[in-house]
């Protein structure tokens, strides 16, 4: 039976000085319960989004201390299962997201989840794309609010962070101090309106320490391929840095020279947007599985 962690234990910033709320051995599978990004403060259309406690935004359940994790290691996180609540909420307003200049006041919307769809209105049902918005480890330096992404992970709002995916995080603090939250029933790449369909839920994840690896930014693996997730002040910086991370990672693993590697990544790789609304922008560079298979690429020994 998997370990469990309830959503009463939350953080609002990733911080290497936090006391862990749970300790687990490497290889442990744990079921983690989460609030939505508003900490479940909006339960009906009667709740005014402008009147909620904005100090309680983007809570992440944790942190979890993983035995044996040391700075310089990699924390492998496999998302075994994602479960979400039967109701979501969205919000937008002035100066929020790409279209904030078009908004005159704060607005929110309750969105029921029925079967495999989210019911936006009486005309539109949106297919579910269950995903995790906030996930990561304690950063190397100062605390980072859960609403901000970075090399430690955090609020990367990446649609690929879904059931069946595996993430690899650089470890900056003893025990890694892992936490997650901010689930979405559905979200488009970019999250242009500043929210996805925000839902509470439960994630079952397996946490494993990898000793023979070194990363500077989170790496994601799924059945389709791998992607580096990089967050920077501008989207241009993030996109270019994600390419550089992938090039460095594959250079020694493929045996290709610099020129052939550049041409291969230009032909087969994909620069993709994760989100463009958080304090830092997040982009990813994706390489499909057939490339990894062709060169017998092993991620970590």
PESUL-V704317 format. One record per residue. N is the residue number from 0. SS is DSSP state (helix for helix, strand for strand, loop for the rest). PSI is psi in whole degrees, 0 to 359 (none if undefined). D_FIRST is the distance of its C-alpha to the first C-alpha in Angstrom with 2 decimals. Layout:
BEGIN
N | SS | PSI | D_FIRST
N | SS | PSI | D_FIRST
END
This chain:
BEGIN
0 | loop | 136 | 0.00
1 | loop | 151 | 3.81
2 | strand | 163 | 6.66
3 | strand | 154 | 9.23
4 | strand | 122 | 13.02
5 | loop | 160 | 15.58
6 | loop | 1 | 18.88
7 | loop | 340 | 20.99
8 | loop | 99 | 20.76
9 | strand | 159 | 23.03
10 | strand | 158 | 25.73
11 | loop | 0 | 28.88
12 | strand | 144 | 29.72
13 | strand | 128 | 28.09
14 | loop | 126 | 29.51
15 | loop | 347 | 29.19
16 | loop | 356 | 30.18
17 | loop | 142 | 27.29
18 | loop | 131 | 25.25
19 | loop | 146 | 21.54
20 | loop | 349 | 19.38
21 | strand | 146 | 16.31
22 | strand | 135 | 16.19
23 | strand | 156 | 13.68
24 | loop | 152 | 14.35
25 | loop | 135 | 15.61
26 | loop | 359 | 13.23
27 | strand | 138 | 10.26
28 | strand | 130 | 8.53
29 | strand | 140 | 8.89
30 | strand | 121 | 9.77
31 | strand | 124 | 13.36
32 | strand | 143 | 15.66
33 | strand | 150 | 19.35
34 | loop | 170 | 22.80
35 | loop | 179 | 25.40
36 | loop | 343 | 28.03
37 | loop | 13 | 30.21
38 | loop | 39 | 27.50
39 | loop | 27 | 27.74
40 | loop | 339 | 31.36
41 | loop | 104 | 32.81
42 | loop | 348 | 31.81
43 | loop | 168 | 35.11
44 | loop | 346 | 38.34
45 | loop | 342 | 40.01
46 | loop | 124 | 38.31
47 | loop | 120 | 40.67
48 | helix | 329 | 38.84
49 | helix | 345 | 41.51
50 | helix | 3 | 40.82
51 | loop | 169 | 37.17
52 | loop | 105 | 36.25
53 | loop | 358 | 36.38
54 | loop | 350 | 35.09
55 | loop | 46 | 31.62
56 | loop | 143 | 31.33
57 | loop | 49 | 28.56
58 | loop | 142 | 26.01
59 | strand | 134 | 23.08
60 | strand | 129 | 19.85
61 | strand | 200 | 19.54
62 | strand | 156 | 20.67
63 | strand | 128 | 17.85
64 | strand | 122 | 19.18
65 | strand | 115 | 17.98
66 | loop | 134 | 19.12
67 | loop | 346 | 21.97
68 | loop | 127 | 23.02
69 | loop | 155 | 26.79
70 | loop | 134 | 29.55
71 | loop | 344 | 30.55
72 | loop | 181 | 27.11
73 | strand | 135 | 25.19
74 | strand | 119 | 21.77
75 | strand | 125 | 20.11
76 | strand | 108 | 17.98
77 | strand | 126 | 16.64
78 | strand | 101 | 16.21
79 | strand | 322 | 13.67
80 | strand | 142 | 14.21
81 | strand | 128 | 16.67
82 | strand | 140 | 17.14
83 | strand | 161 | 20.37
84 | loop | 175 | 22.27
85 | loop | 11 | 25.12
86 | strand | 136 | 27.84
87 | strand | 172 | 28.99
88 | strand | 144 | 31.96
89 | strand | 156 | 34.45
90 | strand | 153 | 37.20
91 | strand | 174 | 40.25
92 | loop | 181 | 43.50
93 | loop | 132 | 46.50
94 | loop | 16 | 45.97
95 | loop | 124 | 42.33
96 | loop | 187 | 41.50
97 | loop | 329 | 44.06
98 | loop | 18 | 45.68
99 | helix | 333 | 45.81
100 | helix | 346 | 49.59
101 | helix | 353 | 49.81
102 | loop | 138 | 48.05
103 | loop | 339 | 50.12
104 | loop | 164 | 47.42
105 | loop | 140 | 43.70
106 | strand | 147 | 42.04
107 | strand | 164 | 38.62
108 | strand | 128 | 37.28
109 | strand | 131 | 34.48
110 | strand | 109 | 32.96
111 | strand | 147 | 31.00
112 | strand | 118 | 28.21
113 | strand | 113 | 28.76
114 | loop | 236 | 26.92
115 | loop | 17 | 27.32
116 | strand | 155 | 30.03
117 | strand | 129 | 30.99
118 | strand | 99 | 34.20
119 | loop | 314 | 36.58
120 | loop | 192 | 39.56
121 | loop | 357 | 41.28
122 | loop | 333 | 42.22
123 | loop | 127 | 39.30
124 | strand | 125 | 35.69
125 | strand | 126 | 33.86
126 | strand | 140 | 31.21
127 | loop | 142 | 27.81
128 | loop | 74 | 27.00
129 | loop | 131 | 23.73
130 | strand | 165 | 23.65
131 | strand | 126 | 22.96
132 | strand | 318 | 26.18
133 | strand | 122 | 25.29
134 | strand | 135 | 23.08
135 | strand | 195 | 23.98
136 | loop | 173 | 24.47
137 | loop | 138 | 27.12
138 | loop | 170 | 30.61
139 | loop | 321 | 33.08
140 | loop | 235 | 35.74
141 | loop | 159 | 36.12
142 | loop | 147 | 33.41
143 | strand | 122 | 33.00
144 | strand | 148 | 32.46
145 | loop | 340 | 29.42
146 | loop | 357 | 32.01
147 | loop | 131 | 33.44
148 | strand | 170 | 32.19
149 | strand | 194 | 33.02
150 | loop | 339 | 32.25
151 | loop | 353 | 29.04
152 | strand | 246 | 27.86
153 | strand | 217 | 27.89
154 | strand | 65 | 29.39
155 | loop | 341 | 29.99
156 | loop | 59 | 29.69
157 | loop | 123 | 29.33
158 | loop | 340 | 28.64
159 | loop | 348 | 27.04
160 | loop | 78 | 24.05
161 | loop | 176 | 22.12
162 | loop | 132 | 19.13
163 | loop | 345 | 19.22
164 | loop | 155 | 21.24
165 | strand | 131 | 20.76
166 | strand | 147 | 22.59
167 | strand | 119 | 24.10
168 | strand | 138 | 25.38
169 | strand | 138 | 27.97
170 | loop | 127 | 26.85
171 | loop | 342 | 29.56
172 | loop | 152 | 28.12
173 | loop | 130 | 26.28
174 | loop | 353 | 22.51
175 | loop | 318 | 23.17
176 | loop | 66 | 22.25
177 | strand | 143 | 20.37
178 | strand | 159 | 20.42
179 | strand | 162 | 20.60
180 | strand | 195 | 22.06
181 | strand | 59 | 24.95
182 | strand | 151 | 23.50
183 | strand | 137 | 26.12
184 | loop | 327 | 26.28
185 | loop | 149 | 29.19
186 | loop | 140 | 31.44
187 | loop | 153 | 34.33
188 | loop | 131 | 35.00
189 | strand | 325 | 36.98
190 | loop | 51 | 35.62
191 | loop | 336 | 39.36
192 | loop | 5 | 39.33
193 | loop | 352 | 37.04
194 | loop | 149 | 34.06
195 | loop | 197 | 31.85
196 | loop | 99 | 30.47
197 | strand | 127 | 28.44
198 | strand | 150 | 25.28
199 | loop | 168 | 22.32
200 | strand | 193 | 18.88
201 | strand | 137 | 15.30
202 | strand | 133 | 14.47
203 | strand | 118 | 11.35
204 | strand | 153 | 12.71
205 | strand | 127 | 12.43
206 | strand | 127 | 14.87
207 | strand | 135 | 17.04
208 | strand | 129 | 20.39
209 | strand | 118 | 23.27
210 | loop | 328 | 26.20
211 | loop | 59 | 28.70
212 | loop | 157 | 29.29
213 | loop | 129 | 31.29
214 | loop | 154 | 31.41
215 | loop | 337 | 33.57
216 | loop | 161 | 31.85
217 | strand | 143 | 28.56
218 | strand | 135 | 28.20
219 | strand | 140 | 26.34
220 | strand | 135 | 25.55
221 | strand | 189 | 24.88
222 | loop | 347 | 26.01
223 | loop | 338 | 29.54
224 | strand | 205 | 30.19
225 | strand | 156 | 29.94
226 | strand | 138 | 31.33
227 | strand | 136 | 32.24
228 | strand | 119 | 31.93
229 | strand | 136 | 34.74
230 | strand | 130 | 35.94
231 | strand | 170 | 39.57
232 | loop | 328 | 42.29
233 | loop | 158 | 43.65
234 | helix | 323 | 42.29
235 | helix | 313 | 44.80
236 | helix | 317 | 43.55
237 | helix | 316 | 39.89
238 | helix | 316 | 40.68
239 | helix | 321 | 42.86
240 | helix | 325 | 40.49
241 | helix | 322 | 37.65
242 | helix | 315 | 40.09
243 | helix | 319 | 40.97
244 | helix | 317 | 37.36
245 | helix | 319 | 36.83
246 | helix | 315 | 40.17
247 | helix | 319 | 39.41
248 | helix | 320 | 36.01
249 | helix | 344 | 37.50
250 | helix | 310 | 40.84
251 | helix | 340 | 39.79
252 | helix | 340 | 37.13
253 | helix | 336 | 39.56
254 | loop | 5 | 42.73
255 | loop | 148 | 44.70
256 | loop | 172 | 47.54
257 | helix | 320 | 47.77
258 | helix | 312 | 49.96
259 | helix | 323 | 47.97
260 | helix | 315 | 44.71
261 | helix | 317 | 46.30
262 | helix | 319 | 47.61
263 | helix | 314 | 44.35
264 | helix | 328 | 42.39
265 | helix | 328 | 45.20
266 | helix | 324 | 45.05
267 | helix | 338 | 41.33
268 | loop | 164 | 39.58
269 | strand | 122 | 39.08
270 | strand | 126 | 39.60
271 | strand | 150 | 37.54
272 | strand | 134 | 37.33
273 | strand | 299 | 34.08
274 | strand | 150 | 35.56
275 | loop | 27 | 39.05
276 | loop | 354 | 38.74
277 | loop | 174 | 36.90
278 | loop | 328 | 38.77
279 | loop | 148 | 38.27
280 | strand | 146 | 38.30
281 | strand | 126 | 35.54
282 | strand | 164 | 36.43
283 | strand | 152 | 34.76
284 | strand | 123 | 36.21
285 | strand | 135 | 34.56
286 | strand | 126 | 35.20
287 | strand | 159 | 34.25
288 | helix | 327 | 32.32
289 | helix | 332 | 35.47
290 | helix | 315 | 37.04
291 | helix | 319 | 34.21
292 | helix | 321 | 34.38
293 | helix | 325 | 38.17
294 | loop | 11 | 38.16
295 | loop | 47 | 35.08
296 | loop | 127 | 33.58
297 | loop | 128 | 30.57
298 | loop | 306 | 28.97
299 | loop | 142 | 27.92
300 | loop | none | 28.40
END
